[in-house]
Amino acid sequence: MQNVDGPITLSPSDLHDYVECQRLTTLALEVARGERARPFLADEHAAARTRLQRRWCSSLSSSSSQPSKWSRPSG
């Protein structure tokens, strides 16, 4: 659901949401009108992803003592 310079535009998902839960549609409409702030949804997996990325980066740096050199192909 979007409000772009005037009328509110609905997507097929918005219509489906209305059939499933009219309260959800009411809340989304209030957000589109600027009457309510969009809710913050915490990313539950962000901390785990960060740990995995740090482990992966440290494994890359410990796997080789010399940095890789890349050259541009001629032509």
Biopython code that builds the backbone (N, CA, C, O; Angstrom):
import numpy as np
from Bio.PDB.StructureBuilder import StructureBuilder

atoms = [
    (1, "MET", "N", (0.851, -1.163, 0.000)),
    (1, "MET", "CA", (0.000, 0.000, 0.000)),
    (1, "MET", "C", (0.899, 1.229, 0.000)),
    (1, "MET", "O", (1.781, 1.364, 0.848)),
    (2, "GLN", "N", (0.672, 2.104, -0.938)),
    (2, "GLN", "CA", (1.510, 3.291, -1.072)),
    (2, "GLN", "C", (0.649, 4.521, -1.320)),
    (2, "GLN", "O", (-0.412, 4.448, -1.939)),
    (3, "ASN", "N", (1.129, 5.634, -0.828)),
    (3, "ASN", "CA", (0.498, 6.919, -1.084)),
    (3, "ASN", "C", (1.492, 7.752, -1.869)),
    (3, "ASN", "O", (2.439, 8.299, -1.303)),
    (4, "VAL", "N", (1.277, 7.849, -3.179)),
    (4, "VAL", "CA", (2.187, 8.593, -4.038)),
    (4, "VAL", "C", (1.444, 9.788, -4.612)),
    (4, "VAL", "O", (0.682, 9.659, -5.570)),
    (5, "ASP", "N", (1.670, 10.937, -4.021)),
    (5, "ASP", "CA", (1.071, 12.197, -4.490)),
    (5, "ASP", "C", (-0.435, 12.108, -4.716)),
    (5, "ASP", "O", (-0.928, 12.464, -5.786)),
    (6, "GLY", "N", (-1.152, 11.639, -3.725)),
    (6, "GLY", "CA", (-2.605, 11.638, -3.854)),
    (6, "GLY", "C", (-3.240, 10.321, -3.481)),
    (6, "GLY", "O", (-3.263, 9.943, -2.310)),
    (7, "PRO", "N", (-3.763, 9.612, -4.489)),
    (7, "PRO", "CA", (-4.513, 8.391, -4.161)),
    (7, "PRO", "C", (-3.613, 7.277, -3.634)),
    (7, "PRO", "O", (-2.441, 7.175, -3.996)),
    (8, "ILE", "N", (-4.184, 6.460, -2.785)),
    (8, "ILE", "CA", (-3.457, 5.324, -2.227)),
    (8, "ILE", "C", (-3.570, 4.163, -3.209)),
    (8, "ILE", "O", (-4.659, 3.820, -3.670)),
    (9, "THR", "N", (-2.421, 3.570, -3.518)),
    (9, "THR", "CA", (-2.357, 2.466, -4.469)),
    (9, "THR", "C", (-2.292, 1.154, -3.710)),
    (9, "THR", "O", (-1.485, 0.990, -2.796)),
    (10, "LEU", "N", (-3.148, 0.225, -4.098)),
    (10, "LEU", "CA", (-3.184, -1.094, -3.470)),
    (10, "LEU", "C", (-2.535, -2.124, -4.371)),
    (10, "LEU", "O", (-2.630, -2.054, -5.597)),
    (11, "SER", "N", (-1.876, -3.074, -3.744)),
    (11, "SER", "CA", (-1.287, -4.189, -4.487)),
    (11, "SER", "C", (-2.162, -5.424, -4.269)),
    (11, "SER", "O", (-3.003, -5.430, -3.370)),
    (12, "PRO", "N", (-1.978, -6.455, -5.070)),
    (12, "PRO", "CA", (-2.718, -7.700, -4.823)),
    (12, "PRO", "C", (-2.491, -8.243, -3.408)),
    (12, "PRO", "O", (-3.398, -8.821, -2.810)),
    (13, "SER", "N", (-1.290, -8.056, -2.882)),
    (13, "SER", "CA", (-1.001, -8.511, -1.516)),
    (13, "SER", "C", (-1.856, -7.759, -0.499)),
    (13, "SER", "O", (-2.309, -8.342, 0.486)),
    (14, "ASP", "N", (-2.075, -6.465, -0.736)),
    (14, "ASP", "CA", (-2.916, -5.679, 0.165)),
    (14, "ASP", "C", (-4.346, -6.217, 0.191)),
    (14, "ASP", "O", (-4.967, -6.284, 1.252)),
    (15, "LEU", "N", (-4.864, -6.596, -0.967)),
    (15, "LEU", "CA", (-6.219, -7.142, -1.033)),
    (15, "LEU", "C", (-6.291, -8.497, -0.326)),
    (15, "LEU", "O", (-7.273, -8.797, 0.353)),
    (16, "HIS", "N", (-5.261, -9.301, -0.487)),
    (16, "HIS", "CA", (-5.207, -10.590, 0.202)),
    (16, "HIS", "C", (-5.148, -10.378, 1.712)),
    (16, "HIS", "O", (-5.835, -11.062, 2.471)),
    (17, "ASP", "N", (-4.322, -9.428, 2.140)),
    (17, "ASP", "CA", (-4.204, -9.129, 3.566)),
    (17, "ASP", "C", (-5.551, -8.695, 4.145)),
    (17, "ASP", "O", (-5.885, -9.040, 5.279)),
    (18, "TYR", "N", (-6.331, -7.929, 3.354)),
    (18, "TYR", "CA", (-7.640, -7.470, 3.818)),
    (18, "TYR", "C", (-8.572, -8.655, 4.060)),
    (18, "TYR", "O", (-9.299, -8.685, 5.052)),
    (19, "VAL", "N", (-8.548, -9.619, 3.163)),
    (19, "VAL", "CA", (-9.401, -10.801, 3.316)),
    (19, "VAL", "C", (-8.975, -11.590, 4.563)),
    (19, "VAL", "O", (-9.817, -12.106, 5.298)),
    (20, "GLU", "N", (-7.667, -11.675, 4.790)),
    (20, "GLU", "CA", (-7.154, -12.449, 5.919)),
    (20, "GLU", "C", (-7.295, -11.710, 7.247)),
    (20, "GLU", "O", (-7.637, -12.318, 8.261)),
    (21, "CYS", "N", (-7.033, -10.398, 7.246)),
    (21, "CYS", "CA", (-7.022, -9.652, 8.504)),
    (21, "CYS", "C", (-7.315, -8.173, 8.245)),
    (21, "CYS", "O", (-6.446, -7.437, 7.779)),
    (22, "GLN", "N", (-8.523, -7.750, 8.543)),
    (22, "GLN", "CA", (-8.906, -6.368, 8.293)),
    (22, "GLN", "C", (-8.125, -5.403, 9.183)),
    (22, "GLN", "O", (-7.889, -4.260, 8.792)),
    (23, "ARG", "N", (-7.726, -5.844, 10.363)),
    (23, "ARG", "CA", (-6.945, -4.981, 11.258)),
    (23, "ARG", "C", (-5.586, -4.657, 10.641)),
    (23, "ARG", "O", (-5.117, -3.523, 10.735)),
    (24, "LEU", "N", (-4.956, -5.641, 10.016)),
    (24, "LEU", "CA", (-3.677, -5.419, 9.338)),
    (24, "LEU", "C", (-3.828, -4.358, 8.245)),
    (24, "LEU", "O", (-2.961, -3.502, 8.076)),
    (25, "THR", "N", (-4.923, -4.424, 7.516)),
    (25, "THR", "CA", (-5.185, -3.444, 6.467)),
    (25, "THR", "C", (-5.390, -2.059, 7.060)),
    (25, "THR", "O", (-4.923, -1.069, 6.497)),
    (26, "THR", "N", (-6.079, -1.977, 8.181)),
    (26, "THR", "CA", (-6.289, -0.691, 8.845)),
    (26, "THR", "C", (-4.959, -0.081, 9.261)),
    (26, "THR", "O", (-4.731, 1.112, 9.060)),
    (27, "LEU", "N", (-4.082, -0.891, 9.840)),
    (27, "LEU", "CA", (-2.775, -0.398, 10.258)),
    (27, "LEU", "C", (-1.937, 0.044, 9.058)),
    (27, "LEU", "O", (-1.283, 1.085, 9.106)),
    (28, "ALA", "N", (-1.956, -0.743, 7.987)),
    (28, "ALA", "CA", (-1.193, -0.391, 6.784)),
    (28, "ALA", "C", (-1.728, 0.897, 6.162)),
    (28, "ALA", "O", (-0.951, 1.711, 5.663)),
    (29, "LEU", "N", (-3.024, 1.083, 6.186)),
    (29, "LEU", "CA", (-3.634, 2.297, 5.659)),
    (29, "LEU", "C", (-3.212, 3.520, 6.484)),
    (29, "LEU", "O", (-2.941, 4.584, 5.928)),
    (30, "GLU", "N", (-3.160, 3.363, 7.799)),
    (30, "GLU", "CA", (-2.707, 4.462, 8.655)),
    (30, "GLU", "C", (-1.254, 4.819, 8.372)),
    (30, "GLU", "O", (-0.894, 5.995, 8.401)),
    (31, "VAL", "N", (-0.419, 3.829, 8.099)),
    (31, "VAL", "CA", (0.980, 4.093, 7.745)),
    (31, "VAL", "C", (1.042, 4.829, 6.413)),
    (31, "VAL", "O", (1.786, 5.800, 6.278)),
    (32, "ALA", "N", (0.270, 4.378, 5.427)),
    (32, "ALA", "CA", (0.273, 5.017, 4.099)),
    (32, "ALA", "C", (-0.212, 6.462, 4.171)),
    (32, "ALA", "O", (0.259, 7.310, 3.414)),
    (33, "ARG", "N", (-1.137, 6.744, 5.062)),
    (33, "ARG", "CA", (-1.658, 8.111, 5.216)),
    (33, "ARG", "C", (-0.738, 8.989, 6.059)),
    (33, "ARG", "O", (-0.934, 10.202, 6.131)),
    (34, "GLY", "N", (0.266, 8.382, 6.697)),
    (34, "GLY", "CA", (1.173, 9.136, 7.551)),
    (34, "GLY", "C", (0.645, 9.335, 8.962)),
    (34, "GLY", "O", (1.188, 10.136, 9.722)),
    (35, "GLU", "N", (-0.401, 8.619, 9.314)),
    (35, "GLU", "CA", (-1.001, 8.737, 10.647)),
    (35, "GLU", "C", (-0.270, 7.889, 11.684)),
    (35, "GLU", "O", (-0.424, 8.112, 12.885)),
    (36, "ARG", "N", (0.502, 6.944, 11.243)),
    (36, "ARG", "CA", (1.196, 6.009, 12.137)),
    (36, "ARG", "C", (2.568, 5.730, 11.545)),
    (36, "ARG", "O", (2.720, 5.669, 10.325)),
    (37, "ALA", "N", (3.560, 5.561, 12.400)),
    (37, "ALA", "CA", (4.898, 5.212, 11.929)),
    (37, "ALA", "C", (4.944, 3.735, 11.556)),
    (37, "ALA", "O", (4.257, 2.903, 12.150)),
    (38, "ARG", "N", (5.768, 3.430, 10.559)),
    (38, "ARG", "CA", (5.948, 2.026, 10.175)),
    (38, "ARG", "C", (6.617, 1.301, 11.338)),
    (38, "ARG", "O", (7.593, 1.806, 11.893)),
    (39, "PRO", "N", (6.114, 0.127, 11.717)),
    (39, "PRO", "CA", (6.692, -0.572, 12.870)),
    (39, "PRO", "C", (8.107, -1.068, 12.582)),
    (39, "PRO", "O", (8.438, -1.439, 11.456)),
    (40, "PHE", "N", (8.918, -1.064, 13.613)),
    (40, "PHE", "CA", (10.273, -1.590, 13.505)),
    (40, "PHE", "C", (10.217, -3.085, 13.728)),
    (40, "PHE", "O", (9.673, -3.547, 14.732)),
    (41, "LEU", "N", (10.775, -3.848, 12.799)),
    (41, "LEU", "CA", (10.837, -5.294, 12.946)),
    (41, "LEU", "C", (12.291, -5.680, 13.145)),
    (41, "LEU", "O", (13.119, -5.497, 12.252)),
    (42, "ALA", "N", (12.592, -6.206, 14.299)),
    (42, "ALA", "CA", (13.963, -6.596, 14.605)),
    (42, "ALA", "C", (14.359, -7.799, 13.753)),
    (42, "ALA", "O", (13.567, -8.721, 13.553)),
    (43, "ASP", "N", (15.568, -7.777, 13.266)),
    (43, "ASP", "CA", (16.094, -8.895, 12.491)),
    (43, "ASP", "C", (16.697, -9.896, 13.473)),
    (43, "ASP", "O", (17.785, -9.683, 14.008)),
    (44, "GLU", "N", (15.980, -10.976, 13.698)),
    (44, "GLU", "CA", (16.397, -11.959, 14.698)),
    (44, "GLU", "C", (17.692, -12.668, 14.321)),
    (44, "GLU", "O", (18.395, -13.179, 15.193)),
    (45, "HIS", "N", (18.006, -12.703, 13.052)),
    (45, "HIS", "CA", (19.166, -13.458, 12.595)),
    (45, "HIS", "C", (20.385, -12.585, 12.330)),
    (45, "HIS", "O", (21.424, -13.089, 11.904)),
    (46, "ALA", "N", (20.275, -11.293, 12.575)),
    (46, "ALA", "CA", (21.376, -10.375, 12.266)),
    (46, "ALA", "C", (22.629, -10.702, 13.066)),
    (46, "ALA", "O", (23.728, -10.696, 12.511)),
    (47, "ALA", "N", (22.491, -10.986, 14.345)),
    (47, "ALA", "CA", (23.655, -11.282, 15.182)),
    (47, "ALA", "C", (24.351, -12.564, 14.717)),
    (47, "ALA", "O", (25.580, -12.620, 14.669)),
    (48, "ALA", "N", (23.582, -13.575, 14.382)),
    (48, "ALA", "CA", (24.169, -14.833, 13.908)),
    (48, "ALA", "C", (24.888, -14.623, 12.583)),
    (48, "ALA", "O", (25.971, -15.172, 12.376)),
    (49, "ARG", "N", (24.295, -13.828, 11.671)),
    (49, "ARG", "CA", (24.948, -13.554, 10.391)),
    (49, "ARG", "C", (26.255, -12.816, 10.597)),
    (49, "ARG", "O", (27.250, -13.114, 9.936)),
    (50, "THR", "N", (26.262, -11.856, 11.509)),
    (50, "THR", "CA", (27.471, -11.083, 11.780)),
    (50, "THR", "C", (28.574, -11.992, 12.305)),
    (50, "THR", "O", (29.725, -11.878, 11.885)),
    (51, "ARG", "N", (28.228, -12.899, 13.226)),
    (51, "ARG", "CA", (29.231, -13.847, 13.750)),
    (51, "ARG", "C", (29.794, -14.719, 12.635)),
    (51, "ARG", "O", (31.004, -14.935, 12.560)),
    (52, "LEU", "N", (28.920, -15.218, 11.773)),
    (52, "LEU", "CA", (29.382, -16.065, 10.668)),
    (52, "LEU", "C", (30.281, -15.288, 9.707)),
    (52, "LEU", "O", (31.289, -15.813, 9.234)),
    (53, "GLN", "N", (29.916, -14.042, 9.422)),
    (53, "GLN", "CA", (30.735, -13.232, 8.518)),
    (53, "GLN", "C", (32.108, -12.968, 9.125)),
    (53, "GLN", "O", (33.118, -13.024, 8.424)),
    (54, "ARG", "N", (32.150, -12.682, 10.414)),
    (54, "ARG", "CA", (33.444, -12.434, 11.067)),
    (54, "ARG", "C", (34.316, -13.684, 11.056)),
    (54, "ARG", "O", (35.519, -13.611, 10.803)),
    (55, "ARG", "N", (33.691, -14.847, 11.336)),
    (55, "ARG", "CA", (34.450, -16.108, 11.290)),
    (55, "ARG", "C", (34.987, -16.366, 9.890)),
    (55, "ARG", "O", (36.138, -16.768, 9.722)),
    (56, "TRP", "N", (34.153, -16.136, 8.894)),
    (56, "TRP", "CA", (34.566, -16.379, 7.517)),
    (56, "TRP", "C", (35.705, -15.445, 7.137)),
    (56, "TRP", "O", (36.681, -15.883, 6.529)),
    (57, "CYS", "N", (35.600, -14.166, 7.483)),
    (57, "CYS", "CA", (36.659, -13.204, 7.159)),
    (57, "CYS", "C", (37.956, -13.550, 7.873)),
    (57, "CYS", "O", (39.036, -13.438, 7.294)),
    (58, "SER", "N", (37.853, -13.969, 9.122)),
    (58, "SER", "CA", (39.081, -14.329, 9.832)),
    (58, "SER", "C", (39.695, -15.594, 9.259)),
    (58, "SER", "O", (40.918, -15.733, 9.259)),
    (59, "SER", "N", (38.882, -16.516, 8.772)),
    (59, "SER", "CA", (39.437, -17.721, 8.149)),
    (59, "SER", "C", (40.137, -17.374, 6.842)),
    (59, "SER", "O", (41.128, -18.011, 6.485)),
    (60, "LEU", "N", (39.636, -16.373, 6.123)),
    (60, "LEU", "CA", (40.291, -15.943, 4.892)),
    (60, "LEU", "C", (41.642, -15.306, 5.190)),
    (60, "LEU", "O", (42.629, -15.575, 4.507)),
    (61, "SER", "N", (41.677, -14.467, 6.209)),
    (61, "SER", "CA", (42.932, -13.782, 6.512)),
    (61, "SER", "C", (43.964, -14.734, 7.103)),
    (61, "SER", "O", (45.164, -14.521, 6.926)),
    (62, "SER", "N", (43.529, -15.772, 7.797)),
    (62, "SER", "CA", (44.491, -16.708, 8.382)),
    (62, "SER", "C", (44.904, -17.797, 7.395)),
    (62, "SER", "O", (45.902, -18.480, 7.628)),
    (63, "SER", "N", (44.173, -17.977, 6.311)),
    (63, "SER", "CA", (44.484, -19.057, 5.375)),
    (63, "SER", "C", (45.666, -18.734, 4.467)),
    (63, "SER", "O", (46.309, -19.646, 3.948)),
    (64, "SER", "N", (45.959, -17.460, 4.270)),
    (64, "SER", "CA", (47.107, -17.122, 3.433)),
    (64, "SER", "C", (47.874, -15.977, 4.074)),
    (64, "SER", "O", (47.287, -15.019, 4.577)),
    (65, "SER", "N", (49.179, -16.093, 4.046)),
    (65, "SER", "CA", (49.996, -15.050, 4.649)),
    (65, "SER", "C", (50.217, -13.882, 3.691)),
    (65, "SER", "O", (50.522, -12.773, 4.130)),
    (66, "GLN", "N", (50.070, -14.115, 2.411)),
    (66, "GLN", "CA", (50.251, -13.077, 1.405)),
    (66, "GLN", "C", (48.895, -12.715, 0.800)),
    (66, "GLN", "O", (48.104, -13.604, 0.485)),
    (67, "PRO", "N", (48.626, -11.450, 0.640)),
    (67, "PRO", "CA", (47.374, -11.090, -0.012)),
    (67, "PRO", "C", (47.393, -11.490, -1.493)),
    (67, "PRO", "O", (48.449, -11.493, -2.126)),
    (68, "SER", "N", (46.264, -11.813, -2.016)),
    (68, "SER", "CA", (46.171, -12.175, -3.430)),
    (68, "SER", "C", (46.326, -10.925, -4.280)),
    (68, "SER", "O", (45.840, -9.851, -3.927)),
    (69, "LYS", "N", (47.013, -11.083, -5.409)),
    (69, "LYS", "CA", (47.155, -9.978, -6.330)),
    (69, "LYS", "C", (46.352, -10.287, -7.587)),
    (69, "LYS", "O", (46.452, -11.368, -8.167)),
    (70, "TRP", "N", (45.563, -9.314, -7.983)),
    (70, "TRP", "CA", (44.755, -9.465, -9.174)),
    (70, "TRP", "C", (45.285, -8.514, -10.218)),
    (70, "TRP", "O", (45.656, -7.382, -9.908)),
    (71, "SER", "N", (45.322, -8.963, -11.437)),
    (71, "SER", "CA", (45.749, -8.072, -12.508)),
    (71, "SER", "C", (44.644, -8.007, -13.558)),
    (71, "SER", "O", (43.862, -8.941, -13.731)),
    (72, "ARG", "N", (44.609, -6.884, -14.241)),
    (72, "ARG", "CA", (43.629, -6.728, -15.302)),
    (72, "ARG", "C", (44.076, -7.471, -16.533)),
    (72, "ARG", "O", (45.255, -7.449, -16.886)),
    (73, "PRO", "N", (43.154, -8.122, -17.182)),
    (73, "PRO", "CA", (43.528, -8.763, -18.439)),
    (73, "PRO", "C", (43.865, -7.704, -19.488)),
    (73, "PRO", "O", (43.223, -6.655, -19.555)),
    (74, "SER", "N", (44.863, -7.988, -20.293)),
    (74, "SER", "CA", (45.241, -7.030, -21.331)),
    (74, "SER", "C", (44.287, -7.160, -22.513)),
    (74, "SER", "O", (43.778, -8.242, -22.809)),
    (75, "GLY", "N", (44.064, -6.062, -23.162)),
    (75, "GLY", "CA", (43.222, -6.143, -24.340)),
    (75, "GLY", "C", (42.225, -5.149, -24.368)),
    (75, "GLY", "O", (41.435, -5.095, -25.311)),
]
sb = StructureBuilder()
sb.init_structure("model")
sb.init_model(0)
sb.init_chain("A")
sb.init_seg("    ")
for serial, (resi, resn, name, xyz) in enumerate(atoms, 1):
    if name == "N":
        sb.init_residue(resn, " ", resi, " ")
    sb.init_atom(name, np.array(xyz, "f"), 0.0, 1.0, " ", f" {name:<3s}", serial, name[0])
structure = sb.get_structure()
